Amino acid sequence: MNTNNKTIISYKSLLICICFSFIIYIAAYVVYFLSGYQYGLDRNLAELTREADFSIYIYVLSLNITVLVLFIIFSSDIKNKLIYIRTSKHNLYTWIITSSPIIVINIYYLINVSNRLNAKELTGVYLSNLIYLFLAYQSWILLTNRNTLISILSSLTILVTSISIFEREPIIFLFYSLLLRILNSNNNKKIIINLIAITVFFGFTTVFTKPISFVIYKVNNVELSYLFDYSKKIENPLLRVAGDLSNKLSLETVYFSDNFRPDYNITRLFIPVQLDRLYKPKGRRPLTNGGIANEKYTTSNITNRFVGLGFSVLLDFYITLGISSVIIMPYILSRIYKLIYLSKINYLIMIPSLVWLFKLQRSDFWPTIIPYIFLIIISFIINIKNQITNK
């Protein structure tokens, strides 16, 4: 819903988006389990997951469902709040001017990056922060601007960025922007149709973005025929998506079954690995718990360096705090979201916060924050400026 200068977002619609981040992993685990673990990033982990007792599967699902339910309960104090976001007033000219930095970055990648190794190495911390800042800006435009041409241009920019930086994460910026826009639409008759369309679109792009990137960068000299071979292997895209997402839940299953359990760092929740590396002697590289899982469960150097198993924020909390993490984690996350959504800078960090939660579900707690550091700093500067202006 739009007013003259503000776009009104209901907290109910945000809660739906937040729940999606939890539910899709729970659903993916069920699909992955029922398929007999046909897909996954590493065979070793899949085999260990199969060896777990059925009671462990149920226990892992119960923990994740409990976290989701408690998150909703802890968020109940702001469920009736209306969130006001600055409305984008971009026309074609202003869009081109403000979007030129991300366009230049995409052109640079597509022209100069010849393989995946270079793509990963060129995406350093500073460039990553800039990219995520520009993605946040595009997601705000897409959420609040009602010019069809501008919406299409922002959508295409996000998609191209996903391909050029060899990551699927930008697609989630696009997904949540469109989902929030649909849920806050006044046209109730088209909501169901639009939700189905966006879900199909999200599944399709999630499955096929990386193969397209492989073709563009000619990884291992693959050609266009790779796309056709790849699509034939995926008889059911739902299983492929489930296989990718279920590594988080597989890591939890193996951990709670106490079968081949890694020696995780119980202090990692309180000591970010980035700080740890500043004080460790050269030659000793501290690992995140996700890094420890990679070394323990995988045998492929390519997997360790580029793909990875991801991790689990629930497991990150559980390793340090035990069963109390099932209460502490959703409470902390609900307070973070309350601060974000009711702040005056929510227009810049609303969509990124949803992306962060989605990514956090299969990652360690601290490393997921790194790409957003510059965005957080910019947000604080804007907030301070607003406070000074209001005085």
Secondary structure as UniProt FT lines:
FT   STRAND          6..10
FT   HELIX           11..34
FT   TURN            35..36
FT   HELIX           43..50
FT   HELIX           54..74
FT   HELIX           76..78
FT   TURN            79..80
FT   STRAND          82..86
FT   HELIX           92..112
FT   HELIX           116..122
FT   HELIX           125..144
FT   HELIX           148..164
FT   TURN            165..166
FT   HELIX           169..183
FT   HELIX           188..190
FT   HELIX           191..217
FT   HELIX           219..221
FT   HELIX           225..233
FT   HELIX           237..245
FT   HELIX           247..256
FT   TURN            257..258
FT   TURN            266..270
FT   HELIX           273..279
FT   TURN            282..283
FT   HELIX           289..297
FT   HELIX           301..302
FT   HELIX           303..307
FT   HELIX           313..321
FT   HELIX           322..324
FT   HELIX           325..341
FT   TURN            344..345
FT   HELIX           346..360
FT   TURN            361..362
FT   TURN            365..366
FT   HELIX           367..372
FT   HELIX           373..390
//
